Amino acid sequence: MATNEAIEKVHVLIIGSGPAGYTAAIYAARANMKPVLYQGIQPGGQLTITTEVENYPGYPEGIQGPEMMIHFEKQAARMGADIRYGLATKVDFSQQPYRVEIDEEKWIEADAVIISTGASAKWLGLPSEERLNGFGVSACAVCDGFFFRGKEVAIVGAGDTAAEEAMYLSKLCTTVHMIVRSAQMRASKIMQDRVLATPNIKIYWSSETDEVLGEHKVEGVRIKNRLDGTTQEIPISGFFVAIGHKPNSDIFKGFIDMDETGYINTIPGTSKTNLEGVFAAGDVQDKNYRQAVTAAGSGCMAALDAERYLSAKGLV
């Protein structure tokens, strides 16, 4: 632990810089809470690897994900938020004020902490998948399915999320090719029944993705049967990966209550965690919606909850 002289003291510390973190910073700054925000390893969050965003209110022509995050950041800065580069690497929430280590070298002491570290999509790990990410490869059907209406797409996954996204895509696309690694799905029985009853969802059992095809955009997928090793190529325009998300919550384990997969538990209808003065917003505590607009809304909630908490303590 750093010496007391080396510890910077702040009212509100915001960890993470997606829609939730920036919105929390906007509200906290306007409430004169002098928030300090550390942007983390991916300033702007998952939207910085998204191309066109058409479902966020206020952008009638749509907007590129990275550009929208620049707008969020500029607005937060204009309100007076102190936005910094840096990654939270360790926390000590054993007593108040809470302490957060930045870049393994300095400690911040905060009266209130807003966790908005997001979640990271799990990927297959194929070079072609990474190269074509944003050019037909996506980890969010609700975000990007609209761009493939009237076209053929593929989706990888076997759980409830994959089933739900396959159903969503089936309403937009001519055919949804669903690639399932085993001989059965992990999704709940009701979701499996819905998928199996949808005529334009074609399931490839015991199959895995061998390669995403296309030079500058997705043009097809080559899949391999895991039982006999045979391969086939399917012409598609969109390739969706739905094998889960991992919340970026590891450094908070042991202090903050989470579910079995690492999503932070918040008191329903609030951003409050099990620790008073620690709040969570955005995808790190939301495994159901994971949208920019819902993340921004929860960032607003976290700032308002923090303001009420600090006010009740007589700290602002």
N, C-alpha and C positions, 0 to 999 in steps of 0.2 A: 504493500500500500504506500502511496506517495505521502510525503509529509504534508501537514496542513497548509504550509506556505505555498505548496505547489498546486493546491486544489482551487480551481475557479468555481465561484458560487453563482448560480443563476436561479431565477424564479421557475421557469418552465423549460425543460429540455425535451425536444422532439427528436426522436430517433427514426430516421427514414424520410424519404422525399418523393413518394408517389403522390397521387391525388389526395390521399388521407393526410399525409404529413404536411403538404403545402397548404391544404385547406385549414388544418389545425393552426398552422403558423399565421395565416391571414386573420383568423378570428382571435387568436391569442394576442397578436400585435395590436389589433384594433381595440382590444380590452386593456391595453397598456400593461400587459404581463411580461413584456420584454423577452419574448421567446428566443431561444437559441436552437437552431435546427442543424443536425448533422446529416448530410445527404446519403451516406452509406456507400457501398461498393458500386451501386448502379444508380447514380443520380437520375431521378425521374421515374424509377421503377420499371415495371414490365412494359409500360406504354412506350418506353424508348426503343423497344424492339418490335413495336407495332407500326404498321404503315398507316393506312387510311382509317380514321375514326369517324364514323358517321352517326353514332348513336348517343353522342354526348350533347345535351341541350345547349343551344346558343351558337352552334356552328352549322348553319343551314347548308353550306356547301361542303361540309366535312372538313377535317383537318388531319395533318400528319401527327402521329402520336408524339414524337420528339418535340415538334413545334408547340403542341398543346402544353407539354410539361414546361417548356421555356416560358410560356404565358403564365402558368401557375407560379413559377419561381419568381418572375418579375413582379407579379402582383403582391406576393408575400413580402418581397424585399421593399417594395414601395410602401407597404404598411408599416415597415420598421422591423421586420423579423431579421435576426442575425443568422444568415445562412452560410454554412461552412462546409468545406470538403472534410471528410473524415469518416472513419468507420468505428462504431461502438464494438469493442472487442471483449469487454468483461463488465459485469455489473456487481454491485454490492448493495442489495436491497434489505440487508439484515437489520438496519436501523435508519431512522430519519435524521437529517436529510439523506436522500438516496444518492449513491455514487455510481458514476458510469465512467469506464475507462475508454479513452479514444485513441485509436491507432497504437495500442499497447504502450503508450508513453505518457499520457497526461490524464488526470482525473477531473471530472466535472461533478460538482455537488449541486443537487437540484431539489427545490421544494416540491415540485410536481414533475412527473415524467409521462410523456405520451409516446407509446410504442406504436410505430407505424412502419414496421420493417418489411411488411408484405409477405408474399409467398412466391416461390419459384416453381414454374412448371417443370415436371419431369419429362425428359426427352429420351429418345431411343439411343442416341449417341452416334448416329450415322453422319459422316461428313456431308453427304448430300442434303440431309435434313437441315443441318446448320447453314449450309450455303444458300438454301432456298427459303430459309425462314423469312417471312414477310413477302415472299414471292410465290405464294400458294401454299406454303407450310404454315400452320397455325396451331396454337394450343387452346384456342377458344372459339368454339363454333358459334356461340351467341354473338361474339364480337365480329366475326369475319364471315359467317355463313352467307350473309346477304350478298356478298360479292360473287357468289358461285350459284346464284339462282339459275335454274334451267340447265345446269351442267352436272357432270358426274364427279363425285368426290369419294375419297376413302377416309375411314376413321379407324384408328388403332386403339383398342382398349376393350375391357370386358366387365367393368364395374358399373355402378349406377350412373356415374358421370358420363361414361362412354355411351351408355344406353340412352340417357336423356339427350345427349348431344346428337346421337344418331337419329333420334325421333325428331329433333328440331330441324336437322338438315334434310330429313325426308320430306318436310313440308316445302322446302325451297328447291331441292335438287331433283334431277330426273332419277338418278340411282345413287344410293349410298352403299359403298363396298366396305363392309365391316370386317376388320382383320382381328381374329381372336387367337391367342397363343395356344390355348388348351382346347379340350373337346367340349368344354362347357363354359358358360359365363359366370362371373362372380356377382353379377347384379341381382337385386332382389327379384323374387319370383314374378311379381306384378310387372316390373320393368322388362324382364325377359319375355314375358307373354306379349307385351306391347310391341317389342322389337320383332319378334317372330311373326306377329300378325300383320306387320307392315309390308305390303307387297314390294315396295321399291328399296327395301334394305336387303342386301345380299350378304350373307355371312360366310366367311371363309374360316372354318374351324381348324384348329391345330396348325395355324399358319403364323408366320412372322415376316416382317418387312425386311427384304434383302437390300433394296435400294429405292430411293425416290428418284424418278427419272425426269430429265429436263435440264437444259443448259442455263437459261435465264429465268425460267418460270417452270412450275410443275406441269409436266405433260403426261406423267404416268407413274406407276409404282410396280416394282417387281417383288412378288411375294414368294416365299418358299414354304412348302408343306413340311412340317416338322416330323411327319411320320415316314414319308418315302423320299424326301429330299428334292422332289420335283419343283420347278419354278414356273411361274407364269407372269406375264406382264399385262397390266390393266390400264387402259388410257383414262386419265382423270385430269381435272383442272385444279383440284384442291386436295390437300392432305392434312388431316387433323389428327393430332396426338392427344389422347385423352386417357393417359395412364396415371394421372394424379398430380397433385401439387404438394410441395413441401414448404410449410410455413417457416419463415426465417426467425425462429424463436429459440434456438439452441442456447444462447447466452443467458436466457432468463430462466432456464430450468433450475428447479430447486427453490425458486422464489415465487414464481407466478404459476397459478393453477392452469393446466392445459388439458386438452383431451388426449386420447391415446396416440394421435398422429402429430401432436405438437401445436394445434391451433389454440390460441389463448382463450380461456373462458372469460366471458364478461357477463355481468349481471344483466339479464334480459331488459331491453329498453334503454340501456345506458352503455357507456364505454368503460365502466368501472371494473377493475380486476379484484382479486382477493386482497390486494394491498391498498390501503387508503392512499390516495395521492398518486397512484400509478394507473394509467388509463391505456386502453388499446383500441386502435382504429384501423380500418382497412382490411386487406386480405389476410393479415396475420391472425385475425380473429373471425374471419368470415369464409367458411368453406362452402356456402350455399350460392351466393350471388357472384362475387368476384368481378364486379363491374366498376369502371372508373367513377360512375355517378354515385354508386352506393358507398364506395370508399371515401369519396369527398364528403358525402353526408355524414359518415361516421367520424371523419376528421373534425367536422363542425361540432358534433356531439362531444367529442373528447375535449375540445377547447372550452366549450361551455361548462362541462363537468369540472374541468380543472379550475376554471374561474370561480365557480361556486365553492369548490373545495378550499382554494386559497383565500377567498373572501371570508369564509366561515372561520378560518384559522387566523384571520387578521394579517395575512401576509401581502395582500394587495389592496 
